[in-house]
């Protein structure tokens, strides 16, 4: 039997647009002799629906669109399959599985084992495309009992017509390693977010650090340099090389002249500081006052970036990473702001690894490496006070990330992490920070999900809950 595996990118709620796309696939499948056309789950409506699922008017609209599609397919002599189905000679799974590290490869091994156990082919069709933070990876396939596999690409639309009685190996789709998959997932997430919201342009506040550098590189790849605007906002504590590094990065990725601005914040901060002196001088705790002054700078930067966003109709991309979000190392209404959190599900060590991967790919292709070497090698710093480094407030990132992965993704207790050989005081400190930070995480922008354990989705801790783990 010839079946068409149809892997498409849908828009949530756009039943007319989704069905029009599906009709094109049905017509193409019919021309190639397919008897069945198999789609991912929720193809007509897109997924996830959230509140749309409760709308009676939308359900009627979706039912009418589906009926029209079925009539079109019947006229073409093609049977539609949009939900799980099992007949005597094939098992079909219609999926809407989001991306998370390693799932594609694990899924294919599972399907091959299932096909062998059943003694018949297993057809698995998945959606592709991003819906806010959820990234569907595609990777549809047919697993044969003989161990042969036909697999479609990751992160792009595709269709293949195969004979389930003679599955041919078409594993020519290059999935790439973990970092390449991560790059492609994030680029797709940015591109679809802008395409599906109808927005054209993005803006990024460039600090000269690795996080904003990676976000800029991904945004330029997703949208093109002509659709990205940048602003540099140095304070009196910023080093000269921070501005120089940011300017070099902007030049390398090809941001056109007139789309990048340098706006020092020292004067604005000074005026705000002077106006707030009566308030600040009344603080009993000098450390609390110092923290307030640091956070004022982050919020001034947010205000200025949002002025760029509003005036140029360019959505602000958040540049905070998962390590910072985990331990509350960020300023509410400051560097935690933005429309979309691009790297909010990447630990700091992943940020460095992906940045180096992007540079290495550019070298192989004969292109200029987008991220300057000095950005990759200098010590991370918020530059909100003289000589500040992230390591002044946090454990070194390799240690911090290793502990967080065990607590968050691994679901381990502090005692179990300590038993693995990590310093008890460090682990307990990280636990306290992790469990006291959800009042900030509840207010973060949606993050592109890649880990399978994203803050605000799979991992939440009640704000008022016990701080013991």
Secondary structure, DSSP 4 states (H G I P E B T S, - for coil): -EEEEEE-B--TT-HHHHHHHHHHHHHHHHHTT-SEEEE-TTTTT-S--GGGGG-HHHHHHHHHHHHHHHHHHHHTT-EEE-S-EE-SSEEEEEE-PBP-TTHHHHHHHHHHHHHHHHTSEEEEEE-EEEETTEEEEB--EEE-TTS-EEEPPBSS-EEEEEETTS----TTS----HHHHHHHHHHHHHHHHHHHHT--EEEEEE-SSHHHHHHHHHHHHHH-GGGEEEEE---TT--HHHHHHHHHHHHHHTPPTTSEEE---HHHHHHHHHHTHHHHHT-S-HHHHHHHHHHHHHHHHHHHHHHHHHHHTEEEEE---HHHHHHT-S-TTTTT-SSEESSTTS-HHHHHHHHHHHHHHHHHTTPPPSS-HHHHHSPP---SSTT--GGGTS--HHHHHHHHHHHTTS---HHHHHHTT--HHHHHHHHHHHHT-HHHHTTSPPBPP-SS--BTTTB---TTS----
